[in-house]
């Protein structure tokens, strides 16, 4: 028996738990690269694995913190749904407790971690700062991690604060988008392009490396407890102080040649090159370039040169030419190095990446009347989704409007209705009837456009009767009508098959006819009543022939045969 659904159901349908929905767009943006220095305020979006989050393994976690930076709850993953290429919708769920409701309506912070590999549930006293400096927030670094792969992704961190609570939850809603949530990558990208000039024999690069790097790092920045700590609208002030474990040691790392760009690239942890006065520390990291000139076995030379992490002749506003800088997370250090004889010149761009953005569900296009999300079905055809859209295992595409007017309402018997179709399922002969075909059998529910009332077409939804199965034997199931009498609702129309109508039988009399009980005059038994598509109930005599029913249904017949 299908669970009872009241036929008075109307829009909007209220969901039963507290949920936050994000749209996560992990698409590349290779054609939108911009130069960040010396012009302030430009960013690079990153591409490929620089933006990738392992959603299939749910390699992320979101926590709810109070304004005092102490934890309230971890958000559970309700569902992840892919709706096209590298775009995902993530629905996160919170238990509806007094403590959680209070934080959401008075002031809170969402903390989002991604690609951390392992996660913990914060203790009640653990602050955001302590979470980000705990042992599980550390990572070990080695040469193997300088190149990204699906098993070597960049850890990310972001936070979104609501100083006065989330307005949707203050308004009593159960689902909310929380605006864009920005994630900072834990690594920096070092990118070296080498050009040789004025050499008789073209030199050959043998290696490009960093003289100093860190053996360990933190997956999150230090003392970043709200979005304004790292999103300022100016990339130079976005630059958060490096966060390096005290027990980290120096290692050297080799950059790898990208055969497509011919650049030498490595993804590296943060490294401190300067002190608080912006003066270089004792062992600042340098880029070491080794190359040969001519055949070394025939008198050629092996040469090495160095490039510092300091600004060249075109520094950004507020920075002096030649000033050293740290290797900081979420930045792309792009060096164009020109080697001329014994001299090495370079131009450096410090190009901050934009944060990986978790955008709200608000960005999804919705059908104006129902609020259903506009999407594609498994065959790439236009369809709509209700709340189950967010669960890839149970998502059921809906198809609005008849086949000759997809997405549109229709006028039937001088009233405007929106017809909603869904997959009918697999028939006994193996045929699968898709909702896209918009047959009478696929009609799932109907909306009255004027009253916004929803008419579900299940027997319970149409009649309001209660389905009962009080024994393990399904053959003994029945419905209770408004008078609490045991009846049976027959969708197969044992006596008359017409236009998706339902017949109401006395339960015993139905069994006599349906199962051909001996000793009875089967022809003397008929249904007591019948229901039309909108749940209107009629005496059997007013619809005991197909023509009588069609006369009552009028223009509905076109959509129900």
Secondary structure, 3 states (H helix, E strand, C coil): CCCCCCCCCECCCCCCCEEEEEEEECCCCHHHCCCCCCCCCCCECCCHHHCCCCCCCCCEEEEEEECCCEEEEEEEEEEEEECCCCEEEEEEEECCCHHHHHHHHHCEEEEEEECCCCCCCCCCCCEHHHHHCCHHHEEECCHHHHCCECCECCCEEEEEEECCCCHHHHCCCCEECCCCEEEEECCEEEEEEEEEECCCCCCEEEEEEEEEEECEEECCCCCCCCHHHCCCCCHHHHCCCCCCCCCCCEEEEECEECCCCCCEEEEECCECCECCCCCECCCCCEEEEEEEECCHHHCCEEEEEEEECECCCCCCCCCCCCCECCECCCEEEEEEEEEECCEEEEEEEEEEECCEEEEEHHHCCECCCCCCEEEECCCCCEEEECHHHHCCCCCCCEEECCHHHCCCCEEECCEEEEEEEECCEECCCCCEECHHHCCHHHEEEEEECCCCEEEECCHHHHHCCEEECCCCCHHHCEEECCCCCEEEEECCCCCCCCCCCEEEEEHHHHHHHHCCCCCCCHHHCCCCEEECCCCCEEEHHHHCCHHHHHHHHHHHHHHHC
